[in-house]
Each structure stands twice: as C-alpha cells, then as structure tokens.
Amino acid sequence: MLIGVPREIKNHEYRIGLTPAGVRELVEDGHQLLVQQDGGAAIGFDDAQYREAGAEIVAGAEEIFARAGMIIKVKEPQPDECRMLRPGQLLFTYLHLAPDPQQTELLLASGATCIAYETVTSAGHGLPLLAPMSEVAGRMSIQAGAHNLEKAQGGNGVLLGGVPGVEPARVLVIGGGVVGINAARMAMGMGADVTLLDRDLGRLKDLDMMFGGRLKTVYSTKEAVERFALEADLVIGAVLIPGAAAPKLISRELVGRMKTGAVMVDVAIDQGGCFETSRATTHQDPTYVVDGVVHYCVANMPGGVARTATVALANATLPYAVKLTRAGVTAALRDDVHLRNGLNVHAGMVTHPAVAEALGYDYVEPMAALEQKPLQQCA
C-alpha cells in the first residue's frame, strides 16, 4: 500500500502521524511511504531521518493526497484537506465529528473511508488510541491551570500547592477517566486540595483505593458540581462520551457565581466542551474571560508538547496501521470489532451511532456499509 503522512496545518500543531521508527516498520512490511517535507522538523524528526527509514519526501500535501491510498494524520482534516480526499481512500486520524457538522459534511462528500482514533475501542471498554493523548492532556491541564491562576494571566493569584501557613488551591476535576486521573495525580503532586467527581461508583472506589485520603472522591450530581465549582480555584472538565458531544455540566449562570479569577480548563473541547461558556481556542490565543473566570479551551492541547505526544500517539496507532495495511481494510474491520468501532464515515455513509445521533444522519452499520460499497483501492 502507498501510505501518505502530510504535515499538520492546524494552528500551532507540530505533531506528525508517524515517527521515523514507524515509517521503518511499515516500509519493512512491504509498503511505500510518502512524508511531507519538514513534517516532523519542528519536533526533531528531520527529512533525513525519514529518508533513512525508507520514506519518499514530498514537497506538498496535494501530491500526498493525490497519490496515497491511506492517509495517516494526527488532527481532524481541515476543510482544504477534506476536499483533497477521494472515494476509496482511507483516512486514519482523530476526527471528533459529533460537534463538527462542516467536517462531517465534507468527509461524506469526499466518498473516503474515515477511521477515527478516538472511537477505536479495546476489551474492557478502553479507548487505546485516545488514551495516550488523554494522559498528556490531563497532565497538561494542571500545568495550564496553574499558569493561568497567576495574577498576570488573569487568575486569582493562588499558588496551586500553597506554602507552609497558606492553604493550597482547591481543584475540581469533573470526570474520572484517563484525563481526570492524570489531572488529579498532577494536581495532588503539586500539593493542591483535589476533589474528583464521577458517576461510576466502581471507578470512585478504585480511585479511593489508589490515592486514599489524598483525593476526595464524590458522586457527581448537579448539586455536587455546583457546590464544588463555587469553592474551586481551578476546574478541569474531563468528561467523555465516546464519539458523542460532551454534556454541558457547568452552566453560564453557575460561571457567573464562581470566584473571580478562578480558572476553567475544558479538556472536552474537542467534543464540543463540557462548560456552557466554552469555545475552542488555540495555543496562540489560549484563554478568554467570562464573568471574571478564565477559560482555557485549547482544542489540541497535546500539540503543545508535540515531541512527547507524537511518540506516545505513534506507539499506540502503529499496530493498528500495520493491521489495516497487512490484512486489508475490509478484512481488518470485519475481523476486529474494536477497530470496526473506529469507522465513522464510509463512502458517504455515517457509520458511528453517536455521530449519526448528534448530527441527525441515518446510521449505517459498518459492515453493512462496506458490503454496500466494498473498499477496493486500499484493500
């Protein structure tokens, strides 16, 4: 198979879909690789390393999209990239379609087959291709929150861990998944007073066993969200419904009653955000203020630590790329229900139920879609 890796074009996005090590694995497996010039240069993966791994370096994305049967990216394709996709082509990347009707419409119009990292599953209801970036984003959320609590950044001037004789900041983490656990761990490591809310009693029990009295675990209700949000200096939104838009857990009215200079970090912003006042921001302009509360809603948080994030993501996605290219897309999807759960769009059909429900499309079961229009070019 001819596999293309374009340079990411989203604002301040320096990650790349494959490392030179990943390219080498696929080349040695019998595939041809096209990598866009300087695609990984910003994070220390230069063109010479990709050439040594066996890739052909291509000047522009247009040539990659025109020639490759499979496109491996990091972030959702931007409109110009969507328009370069074609029927029979396979796109393997993060998509986050539920809150993004424009991208969904363009992908459907392209006729391409699109597998989303964030909805690939594993035994035990895990999300193995989302988890590495959730770990990074969870840890970064506390760095970002601590920085924006500084008075010069608009915060209330509270040091996350306090000092002897001065109480630490109060941190509320909403959601006990991978993001929430990593955020809580980092915040506790910095000495903050941390409360985590979740509706899964089993998860709360596990976290209590893991962290003991260092972490306050509370069952999530509207009353609990309100009470702890009003006390918090820093709120981390870490909720996730795979493939679906995030629920709005903090209302505009509640934001108006929070502490002046409190900080809210919405890690769920890729799925539309879990605060009513959230709107996507960028690393270039990461924050805004609503009713005196600082909002940090960067939609590609892990891109801020692009070297670490690229290696972590590539380690997770490479085995799936190998499976897709070795077995053929149709066979790989037929034989692996967890990979099949990642199929969001195929040949003009929406093939993920949460995306279909969120955006009002008819849902077509993945294998039924593939039977209607078999994927031949990338098989």
N, C-alpha and C positions, 0 to 999 in steps of 0.2 A: 504493500500500500504506500501511496505517496502522502506523507503527513506534513502539514504546514504549521509553523509556530510564528504568528505575527507579533509585532511589538504592540504592547498595550497603549491605548491612546486616551484612556480616562485621565482626568486631572490628577496629577501627581501620583500616577500609578506606574511603579517601576518593577513590579513583579513580571515574571515571564512563565509561560506554560510548561516548559521543560528546562531542566538544567542540562549542561553538557553530559553529565553522567546518564541522565535519562535518554538523551539522544543516542548515546553509545549503545545502550541496551536495545533500543528499537532498531538501530542500524544492524547490530549483530543478529537480530531476529529476522533480518531479511528485508527491511523496509527502507524507503528513501525519505530523507528529512530535509525540509526547507525551513530555514530560520531567517527571520528578517534581520537585516543589518542593524547592529547595535541594539538588538532586542534586549540583551541582558547586560549591556555595558555599564549601566548605572549602578549595578549591584555586584560588579566584579566578574561577570561572566562575559568575556570578550569574544569577538568573532573567531579569533584564532583557536580558542578552546572548542567552539562548536565545530569548526572545520576539522580539528584533530579528532573529534568524536565521530566524524563522518557526515556532517551536515553540509548542504549547499547553502551558502549565504546569498540571500536575495535582497535586492535594494528596496523594493516596495511591497506593501501589503496586497496591492492589486494583483501582482503576479502570484503571490501565495494563494489567495482565494481563487484565482483562475485555474491554477494547476492542481492543487492538493485535493485529495478525496476526503481527507479528515483534517479538521482544524482543531488544534488544542490551544485554548486560551486560559486566562485567569478570570477576568471580569466579563460581565454581560456585554455582548457586542453593541457598539454604538450604532446609531442609525445608518451611517455610511457603510459600516461593516455588514450590517444586516442586508443591505441592498446588494452586496457582493456575493452573498450566499446563493446557492443554486440547488435545484432538485437533485436528489441523490447524494448530496454532500452531507458529511457528518460533522456536527459541531459539538465539542466536548468542553464544557466550561461551567462557571456559575452563571445562572440566568435570573433567578428571583423574579419570576414573571407575574406573580399574583398582584403586586401593586404597580405593574408597568404595562398598561394596555398598549402603548405605542410599540414597544419592543415585541410584544406578543403578536400584534397585527403584522409587523414586518417579517417576523420569523415564519408565520403561517403563509404569508405571500411568497416567501422565498422557495417554499417546497422542500427545504432542507430537513434533516433529521437532527434533533437537538436533545442532547442528554445533559441534564443539569447536575452538577456536583452535589448541590445541596439537598437533592431528594433521593440520591442513591442511599440504600439502607444496608443494614447488616443484621445478623441474628441478635436478638435482644433489643430490637428497635433502635439501634445505633445509627448514626449518620457519619460514616467513616471519612467521607470527603469534605464534610463541613467541619468535623471535629478539630482538625489542625488549626484552621483559621479562627474557630471559636475559642480555642485555647489562647491564641495570640491576641484576639480582640478582647477577651476577658481580662487578660493581664494588662493590655494597653489601656483599658477603660479606667483603671485606677491611676496609671501614670497621667492620663489626660485630666482626670478629675482632680488629682492633687495639684497639678499645674494651674488649672483654672480656678481653684479655690484661692489662689494668691490674689491679693487685692489689686495688683496692677493688671490682672487679667479679667477683672470684674467680679471676682469671688468675694467671699466674706472675710478673707484673711485668716482662715483657720488652718493650722498645720495638721495634716492628716493624723499623725501619731501623737500630737501634743508634745509636751515636755514635762519633767517632774514638777508637780504642783499645778499643772494646767491640763484639763481634760482633753482627750483626743476628739477628733471629728467623729460625727455619727454618720455611718454609711448604711444605706438601704440598698440591698440587692434584690431585685424582683425577678425570680426565676432560678431554679436550682439545677439547670442543665450544665453543659460544659462551660459556657460563658460565665454563668453565675458562680460555679465552683471556683473557677480560676480568678474571677474578680474578688471573691471573698477571701481566697487564700492570699492574694497580693495585699489586700487591704488590711487583713489581720497581721501579715508580715511587717507592715509599716506601722502597726500599733493602733489602728483605728478601732472604734467600737462598731461592730458589724452585726446587722440583722439581715437574715435572708428569708424571703417569703416564697412559698411554693404550695401547690395544691396536692402534691403527691406525698402522702404520709410516709410511704416507704422510702422515698428519697430523703425526706426530712430526718427520718430515723437513721439512715445511712450517714448523712452529714453530721448528725449529732454524735454518732459513734466515731466518725473520722476526726472531728475537730473538738469534741467535748464542749466544755463551757466557754471556750474562746469564741464560738459562733452561736448567736441566738437564732434558732430556727422557729419560725412562726407559720402556722397555716394561713394561706392567703385568702382573705376576704376583702370586700370593699372597705369595711371598717378598718381592717389592719393596714391596708395600703394607705388610707387616709391618715391614720394615726402616726405611722412611722414616717411617711413622707413629710408631714408637718414638722417632725423633730429633726429630719435629716439635714446634714450639710451637703451630702453627696448621694445622689440616687443613680443606680445603674439599672437600665432597662435591659433585661437579659432573657426575655420570653421568646419562645419559638413554637410555631405550629408548622411542621414541615410542609413546604410548598404553598402555604396559605398566608394571607395578610396577617400581620401581628394584631392582636386585640389592643384597644386603647385603654390602658389601665390607669392612667393619670389624666384627669380632665383639665381643661383650660381653667375652670373655676378653682380647682384644687391648686394648680400652679400659682394662681393669684393669692393664695393664702400661705404659701411656703415662705421660708426665711428669705429675706433679701440677701442676695449674694450666694445662695445655695447653687449647686451645680447639678445638672442632669445630663447623663451620658446615655444616649439611646443606641445600644448595640443592635437593636432590632430594626434599625432604619432601612436596611436592605430589603426588608419585608414590609415596608411602609411605616415602621416606627410604632412604639407602644405608648407614647405620650401624645395626647391630642394636639399639643403645640409643636410637635416635631416636624421638621422639614430637612431634607437632605442637605448637607454641607460638604465642603471639600477640605483637604489638607491645607490648601492655600488660604481658605477663609473658613475656619472650622467652627466658629461659635457665633451665636447671636443671643440676645436677651429678650425675654418675655416676662413682664411684670416683675422685673428685678432678678429673675432666675436665669442663670447662664445655661444655655443649651449647647451641647457638643454632639453633633449628629453626622459625623463623617461616614459616608457610605462605603468607603473602602479602608477602614481603619488599619488592617494588617499591611496595607501598602506603605504605611509609614515606617515599617521595619521590614522592607521588601526583601532583603537578603535572607533573613531568618524565615520569613513567611514563604518565600519561593521554595526553599529547600524542604520545609515542612509539608507544603502542599504537594510538591512533586513526589515526595516519598509515598504519599497516600494515593495519588492518582495514577502513578506509573503502572502498578499491577492491573488496573482496570483498562488502561490504554493497551497494554500487552494482550489482555483477554479479547478486547474488541478487534484488534488487528490480526491476532492469530486465528481465532475461531471464525471471524466474520461477524458483522454487526447483528444480523438476524439470528444466527445461531447463538451468539453470546447472550442476547436478550432473551431468547427462548429458554436457554438452559439455566439462567441465573435470575431469579425473581427479584433479588436485591438490586442488581444492575438495571433490570427492567423498570423498577420503581423510579429510576432516574430519567426515563424517557418522558419528556414534557411536550414535545411537538414532533410530528412526523408527517411529511407530505401534505401540509395544510390542515392537519387534524390536531386537536389538543388531546394529549394522551396522559394527562395527570389530573385526577379528580379535583384536587384542591384548586388548581389553576382554573379549570373549567368553571367551578362554582364561583370563584372570586370574580371572574371576568365575564360570566354569562355565556360561555361557549358550550356547545354539546361536547360531552366527554366520550371519547372512543378508547376502548380498552387497548393497551399497547399491542398485544399480539394480533388482535383483530385489525388494527390499523396496518400493521406490517403485512398481514395477509391480503388486505385490500390493495396495497401498493408496496410490493416487495422491494427491499433496498438492494439494488444490484451493483451500482458503481463502487460502493465501499465494502461489499461483501468479500 
